[in-house]
Amino acid sequence: MKVLVVGSGGREHAIVMKLSQSSRVEKLFCAPGNGGISKFAHCFDVKVSDTEGMVSLAKKLEADMVVVAPEEPLANGLVDDLNAVGIRTFGPNKAAAIIEGSKVFSKNLMKKYHIPTAKYEVFDNADDAITYIQSEDTYPIVIKADGLALGKGVIIAQDFNEAKKAVTSMIEDGAFGESGRNIVIEEFMTGPEVTVLAFTDGKSIVPMMSSMDHKRAYDNDIGPNTGGMGAIAPNPHYNKGLEKECMKKIFLPTIRAMEAEGRTFKGCLYFGLMLTPSGPRVIEYNCRFGDPEAQVVLSMLESDLLTIFDAVFDEKLDSIKIKWRVGASACIIMASGGYPKAYEKGKEIIGLDAKGQVSNSFVFHAGTTFSPGKFTTSGGRVLGVTAWGGTLDAALETAYSSVKSIKFEGMHYRTDIGRK
């Protein structure tokens, strides 16, 4: 089969690498891709937001399957447009992608179908929101932009002034554009966080290996939220008992709720969970693989990924067996200086081989370009250095050893991934 992967980050590199291991994949394409991906798939300079251009490319390449990985084209309906011209896809259609595209929708869905989550209220008026925060008078308190905000639309306010500033910046100042004109204000939950990615064909659901993301920019969970500074799999806090409870109270009810709403979800459904003292609750849903969770989880997958994608599209997920490696994996994100705020691009990366790799680990490229003879930085998150081993400690030791062999000006990374 000829397969086109849509996207340009570390998640897409992880999907490309796993597909490249399939004996069923004849040709592998990516758009727009990045420097590292270009070493394993033929890349085309088509933006993920260019729906018409992407459909045209898929037709030109005679792609048998298109994997739509990022949230933006999913929310914009790229899957619908590809299906309309007879191309098989992996990823939810526009109606189902709203589960990530609108926090208001997803919170209301959970309330309607009794799926455990944080107490919340929805606002589109700053004064009303501020009055509610004063009446609750409990901190920290969580303020979320309704729409897509590249993983940065959540502010955890520690006091009233911080909360008021967050509300004003979203609703009145347009800090997240139209995404923040409606906001969700919810109680702050406590407990270990767990990410569970799940394959679903809309009828059945198969959770993948659990993982733990690290959102804050600096060690000890200090600094602003980022798209993710590292991940480990499996999550040490998640066990078989919790998996059964989540399947009964969260996973199955969610896909059944989406089907009942006429929004059948087919693809990868991301469950961001909090293991609270009163049991697991949903923090958020995403309509696609997480990043960097995909890097650690797909590194542990033994089964053929294309076969899974086919089963999801054909609604035959219950007919295949999905196998995982024994052990653990860890991903350390190497970021540009200043990320997640302002940062410079175009810094040469030293220490990678001709394919953008190092020995002992796999380097997933997130923000790189390649020009003859060298890789340079082109994004905030630059590399995801990923390793696996019999234990989490072994995986972390290998990953950090590999990180130390890579250099670029201004780079920073967390030194405590997987340690909490």
N, C-alpha and C positions, 0 to 999 in steps of 0.2 A: 504493500500500500504506500501511497504518497501522502505524507502527513505534514500539515502546516500548523505551527504553533504561533499564536498571536501574543505578543508581549516582548519585553526587553530587559527583564530583571533577573535576579537570582532564582526566583521561583520558576521562571520560564527555562532557565538553564538546567534546573533540576528535572523538569519535565522532558526537555530535549535529551538529556543524558539517559534517562530511564527508557525513553522510546528508542534511542539509538542501540539499546541492548536487545531489542526485539528482532527476531528473525523474520517477522512479518513486515517490517518497515523497509521498503525499497529505497525511498528518497525522503529526506527530512529537510523541511524549510522552516524559517522563522521570520516574522516581520513585527517590528523592525529588527529585533535581536540586539546583540552587543558584541564587543570585541571577543569575549570568551566563547559565546555561542557560535560565532562565525567560524570557529575551528571545528565544529561538529555538525553544523547545519548551514545550508545556503541561506543567507540573509537578504532581505529586500527592504528598502527604505520606504515603508508605508506606515504612517502613524496609526496607533491603535484607535484613535478617534475618527479616522477616515473610513467609515463603514462602507461606502461605495467603492473606495479604492481597495479595501481588503477583500470584498466579494469578487471584484474584478480580478485580483491577484489569484485568489483560490481557483477561479474558473480557468485562468490562463495556465496555472500549474497543473490543472486537472487533479486537484487534491481529492483524495478519497475520504479524508477526515481532517477537520479543522478543530484544533483545541484552543478555545478562547479562554485565556487565563486571567487577565486583569478585570477588575470590577467595572471600569468605565465602559468598555465595549459591550459587556454583558448587560449593564443597565440601559445602554443605548439600543439594544435589540439586534446586535450583530448575529446572534444565533438564529433569530427569526429570519433574517435576510438570507443567510446561508442555506437554511432549510428550504426556503421558498424557491431556490434554484436547484434543489435536489442534492445538496452537499451534506454529508453526515457531520455531526458536531459533537464535541464534549463541552458541556456548560449549559446553564439554565437559560431559558428564553427570557424576554424582557419582563413578562408578567411575574415570573418566579424570582428574578433577580432583585425585585423590590424588597425582598427580605433583608438585603443589605442596603439597597438604595434609599430606603426610608426607615430611620429609627422609629419614627412615629408608627409606621405600619407594623413593624416587627413587635414593638411593645404592645400595641393594641391586639395583635394576633395572640401573643402570650396570655394577655388578660382574658381574651374571649375563650381560649381553649385550655385555660387553667394550667399553663406551663410555668413552672416556678421561675420568678425573676424578681428584680428589685422593685419596690414601691416607686411610682413615678407620676408625674403630671406633664402635660404638653402645653407649650406657650408659643404665641407669635407676637406678643406684646411685652416689651421690656418692663414696664411698670408692674404689670400683673405678675410677671416672673419674679421680680424683686420682692414684691409683697409676699408671695408664696415662700420664698427663701427665708424672709424675716419670720414668718409664722411657724415654719418648721424649726428654725433656730438650732439646727444640728449639723455639726461639721466633723470631718470633711463632707462635702456634698458634690454630686457629679452633674456636670452640665455638658450635654451632647448636642452637636449640630445634627439636624435631621438627616441631611443628605451626605453624599460622598465627600470626604475631605482628606483623602490619601492617608488614612490612619492617624490623622492629627486633630480630628474634630471633637476630641474629648478633653475636658478640663476638670481636674479634681481640685476644687477650691477648698482651701484650709480654713478660711474665715469669711465673714460677710463681705468685706471689701473686695476680696479676690473673686467671690461669686458674682457680685454686682458688676465688676469690671468684665468678667467673662460674658455675662448676659448682654451687656451693652455692646461689647465688641462684636458679638455674633449678630444680634438682631438689628442694632442701629448702625454700627460701623461697617457691617458686611465683611467681617474678617474671613469668612469662608464663602463669600458670595451668596448665591441663592440657597446653598446647602444649609446655611445657618439662620435663615429667616424664620424657620420653625425650630424650636429646641425642645429637648427632653431634659427635665430635671429629675434626678432620681437619688434615692438613698445610697449611701456609700456602704458597700458590702465588704465584709472581712473574711479572710481565709485564703488558702492556697489557690492560685489560678491554674486552670488546666485548659489546654486546647485539644479538642478532638475533631479531626477532619473525618468526614464520612463520605463514602461513595453511595449514591442513591439513584435509583431509576424511577423514583416517584412512588413505587409500590413497596419495595424492600430497601433496607438500609444496612450498610456494612461499615461500621466504624474502623478507622485505621488505627495505627499505633498512636497512643496519646503523646503529647509534647508540652513543653513549657517555653513560652516566649519571654523575652526580657525587653520591656518597652522603653524604660528610662535610658537617657543618654550615657549616664556615668555609673561607676561602681556604687554598690550599696543602694541601688534604685534611687539615685539622686539625679536631678536635672529634668529637662523637658521630655515629654513623650516623643518617641520616634516611630518609624515604621517597624522597628525591631532591631535590637543590637546583638541578638544571638538566640539560640534555642537548643534544647536537648530533647531526646526521645529515648525511651518512654519517660513520662512524667512520674517521678518517685511517689507522688501523693495519690496516684490514681491506681486503684486495685480492681479485682474482678467483681467484688461486691458493689463498688461504686458504678462500675460499667453496667451491671444489671439494673441498678436503680435508675441510671441515666437513660438506658434503653427504654425502660417502662414509662418514666415520667417526662422525658425530654425528647429523645431522638425520634421514636415512633410517633408520639403525639404531634411533633412538628411537621413531619412529612404528611401525616394524615390531615392536619389542619390546612396545609398548603393545597392539598388535593381538594378538600372540602370548599376552599375559597376559589376553586377554578384556576389555581396557579401551580399545577403539578411541577415539582422541582426535580430536575434531572441533571446530575453533575456532581460536583464536590460541594457539600454543605459543611461550613465551618461553625463549630460550636465553641464559643468562648465561655467557659464555665468558672464559677467561683464555688469552692467547697466551703460553704458557710457552716456555722455551728448548727443550723437547722436543716442542713442538707444541701445538695448541689443545686445551684440556680444559674440561669443563663445571664451572662453579662451582655453578649452580643452575638448576632449571627453574621457570617460573611457568606457570599454566594460563590466562593472560589477557594482554591488552595491559599493558605496563609503564606506569608513571606517574612521570616525565614523558616517557618514550620515545615513547609514543603521540602526544604533542603534536607532536614534531618529525617523526616518521615519517609520520603521516597528513597532515601539512601538505604533504608531498612526493608524495602519491598523486594521480595523474591519473585513474585508473579509477574507475568508479562503485562505491562501497563496498557498497551494497545488493546489487548483482549478484554481488559476491564472496561476501557472506554467503549468498545463495541457492545459489551453486555449492557452498559448503562443506556446507550442510545436505543438498543433493541428491546429494552425493558426485560432483560433476562439475567439480571444480576444474581438472582437466587440460584442460577444454574452453574455458577463457577465457584471455585474455592480460591481464596486469596491467602497467600503465605507470606510470612515475615521472617527476617533474620532473627537469630537469638543474639542478645547483647544490647548495646546502646550506641547512640550517635550524638555528636555535638557540633554546633556551627557557631563560629565566632565571626561577627561582622566587623570588617575593617572599613572605617568611614572617613570621609574627608574632614579636614579641620574646620570647625564651625558648625557642622551638621548637628542638629536638624535645622539650624538657622542658616545664615549666609555662609557660603563656602566657595572656594575657587576650584575651577576645573583645569584639565590639561596637564596634570602632574604625572611625570613618568613613573611607572611602577617597576621597581627593581626586584629580582628574585624569582620571577616566573619563567618557565621554559617556553619553548616555541608555541605550545598549545595553551599557554596561560595557566600552567599547573606547577605544583611542587610535589616532591616525592612524599609518600606516606599518607597524604590527605587528598581530598578533591577540592579544588577551588571553584566555587560557583561565582561567576561574574555577575554583578548587579549594575554597576555604573562604570563601564570601561569602553574604550574604543581601541581599535588596532590599526596602526599604520605601519608600513614596512619596517619590520624589525623591533617594534616596541608597542607595549600597552600603555595607555594613559587613562587618567581618571576622567569621568564624564558625568558623575552623579554624587549624591550625598552618601549613600551606601555604595561602596565600591566593590568589595569582595566578601564572600561568605566561605571562610575556610572550614571545611567539614571533614570530620574523621569518625570512624566507628571502631568499636572494640568489644571485648567480652564483658566489660563493665563500663559504667559512666566515667569513672576515674581514668580508665585507660583511654577512652575516646577523647576526654578533655586534655589529657597530657599530650597526646599526639597532635590534636588540633592546635594547641597553644605553641607547641614546638614548631609547627609549620608556620604559624603566624610570625614568629620571630625571624624567619628567613626572608620575609617580604618587607619592602620599604617603599614609601612614597612621602613626599613632603607634606607635613601637616596631619598625617594619619592619626587616628585615635581609635581605640577599641576598649571594651570592658575586659577587666582581668578576673571578673568573678562570675562568669557565666556558669550556671549549673551548681553553684556553691551554696545557695540558700535552702 
